Amino acid sequence: SLLWLQLTCSGEGPVPGDGQSRGGPRQPCPPQAPPPPPEDEPSWGPHRLALLVPFRERFEELLTFGPYMHRFLSKKRVRHHIFILNQVDHFRFNRASLINVGFLESGNDTDYIAMHDVDLLPLNEQLDYSFPEAGPFHVASPELHPLYHYKTYVGGILLLTKQHYEMCNGMSNRFWGWGREDDEFYRRIKGAGLQVRRPSGITTGYETFQHLHDPAWRKRDQKRIAAQKQEQFKVDREGGLNNVRYRIESRTALNVAGAPCTVLNILLDCDMSETPWCTFG
């Protein structure tokens, strides 16, 4: 899959700031691409963002996401590095555990994170990706996200300092399958005494982001198995960063159309006595 990704060229994605999508048929690779913008220019400031992207079999979306976000952040002079958190085990998808792993593996040269969905692109350059010193900053706020509008929603794109993420003990590892981990994390944020902040002065409403997800092609794993139906509404007061179980199968530096990325192939582990719903068996 990585070889396919390295050899594939895609059509031009949306242009940062124009609020529109420029889709189209896939184009051949140009013989000489323009030089990509830098990801880490020290003159941009002291802080550096780890863009954490939970991932599984979404290569078409990554071909758009990687170069788009690299250009978007570089244009805003945000020092950054993109981490693709690729779950390669045979358990159900676990977005929260992948973010915990990404946090632990992102290194000491980054001091804040963005929990960022691969299928959500910011179209408004006024959106703030700077260091969220005052507390968690929810970029994809309910007033702007194209799909989710309830007031406690903190999914899609959320920025936190590493210190604040540690204060929350990261995210719960109990959420296998799609959904609910963000709602539990909101309660962790409040329990840590932190206040979620959101964008102000953005006038593009529900047109602020492009949502790449095709529900007919990429079906969500929304099944709730056995006790998972009740457990999904509980706060996990014990687990998080302190007990995520995983192994890094490989770490690969990858350039996606000029966007430097690190792909972590991650093997998560599941305690079947605690969360038997991590498999469909």
N, C-alpha and C positions, 0 to 999 in steps of 0.2 A: 504493500500500500504506500509506503514512504517513497519507493522508487517511482511509482505512478505519480505521486504528488510532485516529485522533483522534476519529472519530465513533461508535465502537463501545463499548458498555458490556457488561461481563461479570458473571456471577454472583459472589457473594462467595467469595473464595479461603479457604484455611486461615487460622485465626487464630493469630498468633504465640503460642507457649507452651502451646497446649492439646494438642499432639501428635496432632491429628486433622485430617482434611481435610473441609471443608464444601463439597462440590461441589453442583451442582444446575443447573437450567435457567437460561439467561441471563435476567437481569432488566432491565426498562427503567431508564433513567437516572433517579435521584431528582431532583426539581425543585431541591432545595437540598442539596448534599452537605455533610457536616461539614467544617470547615477541616482541611486536611492538616497533619501534624506538620512541623516544620522539618527540613531536611537539613543545615543548617550553623549550629549555635548555638555561638558562640565560647566560651561558658561551659562547654561539654562537654570542653574540653581543647585542647591545641596541635596535635594530629595530625588529618589529614583523609584519608579513604580514597577512592581511585579504584576503583570497582567496575567491572571490565572484563568485558564479557559478549560473547564471540564469538557471531555471529548470522548466520543466513541462513534466511529464510522460516519463522520460528517465531513468527508474530504472536499466535496463540492463547496460546502459553505466555508470551509477553511481557506480555500483558494481565493474567495472574496474577502473574508474577514481579515486575514493576516496582512496583506498589503494595504487594505483600507485603513485599518487601525494604526498601522505604522505611520502612514502619511498623516492621518488625522492628529495623532499625538505629537509627531515631529513638528507639524505646522503650528501647534499650540506651545511648542518648546517645552514639552514634558519629557523628561528623561525616563526611559522605560525599557523593559524587556518582556517579550511575550513567551509564556510557558504554556505549551499544549499538554494537558494532563490526560493522556490517552489510556483509558482503562482496557487492559488486554486479558483479564481473567475471564472466567465463565460465569461469574455471578451477575445478578441484575445490576443495572447502572446505579452508581451511588455518587451523586454530584457532591454532596457535602464531604464525604471522605476524600474525594479527589482534591477538593479545595484545601482540606487539612494537609494532605500530602504536598500539594504545591507550595503551601506556606512553609512547611518544614524544609523543603528542598530548594527554595528560591534564593538562598544564600544571604550573606551579610551585606552585600552591596546594594540591596533594596531595603527601603524602610517603610513602604506602605504597599498595599495590595488593592487590586480591583478584582472582585469576583464577577466575571464577565461571561455572559452567554455568547456562544459562537454564532448564534443566529440573530443577534441584535446589533444594528449599526447606528451610531449617532449621526444625525444629519445636520444638526445645528451646532455651529462652531462656538456658540456662547456657552455650551455645556462645560462644566468645570471638572477637570480631571487632576487638579492640583492636590498637594498634600493636605489631607483632611484633619488638620491639627485639632479643631474644635470638637470632633466626634465623627461617627460614621456618616458618610455622605451618600445618599441614595440618588444616583444619577438618573436612573429609569423610574422616576417617581410615579405614583398612581395617576397624577394629573397629566402625565406625558406618555406613559407606556401605551402602546396600541391595543393591548388586550386586558391588562389587569389593573383595576381601578379601586380596590378596597384600601382603606386608609392605613392598615398595618402591613401592607405589601412592601417587602424589601428585596425582591428578586431582580433578575435581569442584569443590573450593573450596580454594584455597591462598593464604595471605597472605604477602607479602614486603615489606620496606622497599624503597624505590626504590634505595637504595645496594646492597642485597644482590642485587637483580635485575640491576643493572649489573655486579656482580662476576661473575655467571654469563654475561654477555653476552646476556642474554635467552634466548629459546628458539630452537631450530633452525628455519630456514625450509624445510627439505627434506621436511616431512611433509604431503603433499597427500592428501586423503582422511581417513578416520576412524581415529584411534588411533595409539599408539606415541610421540607427541610428549612425553607426560608421563613415560614411562619414560626417554627420553633426557634430559629435564630433571632427573630425579632424579640422574643421573650428573653433570650439570653442577653441581648443588648440592653434591654430595660433592667434586667436583674443586675447587670454590671454597673448600673448608674449612668449609662451613656444616653445621649439624646440623638436621635436620627435627624439629620438635616437634609433638606431637599433643595433643588434649584428654584430660583426666583427670577422673575423678569423674562421667562421664556414664553414667547407668544405663538409658537408653532404647534402647541397642543398635541393631539395624537399623531401629528405628522412629524414629530421630532425625531422619530426613529424609523428605520426600515427593519421589518421583521422578515427574515429570510425563510423561516420554517414553512414547509409544505406538509400539512397534516395528513394529506392523502398518501404522500410518499414516505414520510417519517412519522410513523405512528408512535404515540407516547405509550410507555409501559405504565398504565394507571391501575393495574390490578392490585387489589388488597387481599392478602392471603391470611387466613386464620386470624390470629391475634393482632395482626398488623392493622386491622380495621379500628381497633381500640387504641393501640399504641401510638398511632400517627398523631393523636391529639394531645399526647402527654409531653411534658418537659423532661428532657434527659438531664438529670442533675449530676450525673457522674461521668459520662463519656464526652469525648471531644478530641482535642489535640493530644491529651494525655494517654489515650488508649487506641488511637487509630493503628490498625494492623496492615502492613503492606510491605512489598518488596519492589525495588526499582529493577525492572528487567533490563532496561537500556536507557541511555541518555544520549540524544542525537541533536547536534546543531544542524538546523535546517534553514535554508533561505527560500522563502515563498515569494516569488516575484519581487525580490528586493527587500523583503521584510525578514530580518533575522529572528529566528524562533529557536526555542529549545523544546524538543519533544521528549517527554518523559513517558516511557511505556511502563505502566503501573499495574502490578498484580496486587489487588486488594485481598484481604483474608476475612473470613466470616466465622464468627462463633455461632455455630448452629444451635447451641443451647440458649443463646440470648436472642438471636434474630433468625429464626428458621425460615423467614420469608425472603432471605437473600437469594434463594433459588426458586424455580417453579416446580421442583421435584416434590 
